[in-house]
Amino acid sequence: MKQEVLDFFKLSDDPFRLTPDLDFYFPSRSHTQILDILKYFFESNEAFAVVVGEVGCGKTMLIRMLLENIPENFETAVLISPILQPKELILAILYDLGVKTDSELNLDVLLRQFQDYLIQLSQNRKKLAIIIDEAQDLPNETLEQLRLLSNIETTKNKLMQILLVGQPELNNKLSSYTMRQLRQRISIYESLDQLSKQEALHYILFRLSKVQKGDLSFTNVALKTIAKSSLGIPRLINTICSRSLFIAYSLNTNRINFAIVKEALQSLNIKLRFGF
């Protein structure tokens, strides 16, 4: 959002930024429930967990909040948008962990390096958490490589645990016959829901409460229209609110009403939905 718009509304920051800033984390029912489940997962000795959610529902924000709360005995490797072949996957994990390696090495040598790292962690009474965002983009052979990695364990403990986070297409990929062995190792399978209409209202007000909102206000009808038309998807809520603020700025008003929201929806090509 442009600084002149922020200044007009006397906002100290952009309340509807699209970047996953933890200062703006909203504890929805679904986010809170899944975070609790994932905390349990990383305190257990299971191999795989999966979280799926529609585009814009806050999966990356969920990962960032999880990283703030993961048990202290874990080192973490976080991969984003990983359209990676098996060798590239191992390299990406090692690089993220700060392990010195060489991209010219073959896969077998890289796997030995990775196993040595896990053994060293185990000797220090630590484990590895591998968290992969946009996991629906992983090739099947890379998912199979992850399954094979999960075989690395001591007689008592898993040395690593893997969380796959992705869009609903990940469901289709994991449901295929070729993924049946991996599927059997998934102990947690959760779906991140959109916000309810009431949560969407609270979400907007919560974001505004994080900044100095001056005289900026939304009418109840405007708030309900955004909540309904966004389908409870946080990214869409942010986008609609940002566009509404820009339109209000251009009209020299600090009151967001139904007409402004309607214009914002039209400019974004988002269907106007009624009924709350």
N, C-alpha and C positions, 0 to 999 in steps of 0.2 A: 504494500500500500504506500502511495506517495506521501512524503513528509507533509506536504501542504494539506492533504486530507486529514492526516493525524492531527495537525495543528488546528485545523478548523473545528474538529470535535474535541479538542483538548485531551487527546489520548496520549499516554506516555509510551505506548507501544502498539503494535498491530495485534488486535485481539483475535483476528481471524486468519492468521498466517497459516500456510499449508505445511510448513516444516514441523516435524514431530518434536516440539519443545516440551520437555517434562514439566516446565513451570505451568503449562496449560493442560496437563493431564487431567482428564475428567473420569472419575471412577464410576463408570456405568456398571449396571448389574452384571452384564456379560463379561466385561473386562475384569472386574473384581473376582468373579467366580473362576475364570480361567487362570488368572494369576495365582489364586490359591491352589488350584489343581496342579499347576506347573511347579510351584514351590514344593508340593508333595512329591511330584515326579523326581525332582532333583535331590530329594532327601531319600529316595528309594534306590533300588538297584536295577531299574528297568532300562531297556536299551533305547526305545524310540517313543517319541510323542509327536502328535500332529495337530496343528491348529489351522483351520481354513476360515476364510472370510472374504466377502466381496471386496472389490476395489474401493478404497477410501474408508473402510470401516475402522481403521486404527490398528492394523496389525503391527506396523513398524513401531508405533508408540507403545504397544504392548511389549514388544521385544525390549525396548529401551527401559521400560519400567521393570521388567523382569531382571535385566542386568543390574539394576540398582538393588535388587533383593535376593540375588542368587546366593546360595551358601558360600561362606568364605573359603571353603576347601576346594573350590573349583577355579580352574583357569578356563577362559572362554575364547572360542574362535567364532567370529560372526561373519558370515558371508552374505552378500546382497546381490540380487540379480545374477545368480550363478549359472549361466549357460556354459557349463564347464564339462570337459571330458575328464575321465578318472585321474589322469596324471595332473591336469590343471587343478582339479579339486584338492589333491594332496599338497601341491605347491601353494595354493591359496591358503590352506589351513596352516601350513608351516610358516608362511610369511606373516600371517595374522598373529601367530604366536611368537613371532620374533626369532624363529629358529633359522640360523644361517644355512642356506642350501644353494643348490645350483640347478637352474632350469634345464641344463643339458643332461642331467642324470636321468637314467631310465626309471620306470615306475617301480621296479623291484627295489632299487636302491633307496628311492624316496620313501617307500613303505617301511623299510628297515629303519630309516631315520625317524619316521613317525612313531614306530613301535618303541624305539629307544627313548624317545621323548616321553611316551606314556609310562614306561617302566620307571623313568626318573621321577615323574610326577607321583607314581604310586609309592616309591621309596620315601617321598616327602609327605606321604599321607594326603595326597591331592588327587583330584580327578579332572577330566576334561569335559567341558560342555561345548558341543558344536551346534550352533544355531544358524539355520539357513533360511533366509527370507526369499520370497519369490521362488519357492522350491518347485512350483509347477513347471518351471523352465529347465529343471535338471533332466538330462537325457537318461533313459532307462539304464544304460550301462553304468552311469555315475551313481544312480540310486543303488544298483547292485553292489558297487564298490563300497558304498556306505554300509550296506548290510554286512559285507565281509569285514570291514573295519570293526564292526560291533562284536566280532568274534574274539577280539583281543581282550583278554581278561585274565585275572588270577583265579585261583581255585575258589575264592570267596567273593570277589567283587568285580563288577564291570569297571574298566578303566576309563570309559568314556560313555556319555549319554548324548543322544542326538535329538534335537527338536527341529522338525520341518514345519515351516510356516508358509502358507501360499493361498492362492485364489482357489475357487471351487474346482477348477480344472485339475488340481492336485488329487481330488477325490477320484476322478476318472482314471488318472494314471495309476494310482495305487490299487484300484479295483481290477486292473487287468490281470489276466492269467499269469503273465510273466512276472508279476510282482507279488505272487502269492507267498513266497518265502519271506520277503520283507514285511508283508502285511501281517504275518503271524507274530512278528516281533513288536508290533505297535501296541503298547499297553494303554495309551491315552489318545483319544481321538475327539477333539473339541471343535465346535463351530462358533466363531465370533459373530454375534448377532448385531444387527443395526440397532440404533437407539429407539426406544419406544417414543411415542409422541410426547409424553410428559418429560422423558429424559432429554429429548431434543430441545424443549423449552428451557429446561434447567441448564443444558449445555451452553446455550447462547448467553444466558445471564451469567453463568459461571465464567465464561471467557471474558465478558465485559468487566466482571468484578476484579479481574487480574490487572486491569489498567485503570488509569484515572479517566473515567468516562465523561466528565464534565456534564454538559446538558444533553448529551445524546440519549435518545429514548426510542424504544420500539413500541408501537401500539400492540395490544393483545391480539388483534386480528392479524397484524403483520407477523408476529411471532408464530402464531398457529399456522399461518400459510407457509412459512418457511419450514416448520416442523413437518407438515404434511407433504409438501412438494419435494422435500429433500429425501423422502423415504427413510429418514433417520440415519443417513450416511454422513458422518462427521465432515468428510472432505467437501461434500456438496453443501452442507450447512455453511461451512466457512466461505465457500465460493459465492453462494447467494448473498450472504451477509456483506462480504467485501464489495460486491457489485452494488448492493443496495446503498452502502455508505457512499460510494463514489457518485451514484445518481443523486443522493440527497445533497452531497457537497455541491454538485453542479447546479442544483436548484436553490442553494443557499438556505437549506433548512437542516435542523438537527433532530428532526422527528421522522422516524422511519414508519410510514403507514402502508396500508395495503396497496395503494396505487404504485408506490415506489418498488415494493417487492414484486408486484406483477410485472412492472417494466424490467426489473432485473432478471426475472425468470424468462421473459421473452428474449432478452438480449443474449441469454445463455442457452437458449433453445431447450429449456427445462419445462416440462409439462406442469401447468398450474393445477394443483389438486385441492379440492374443497373437502370439508367434513373433518371434524376433529374428534 
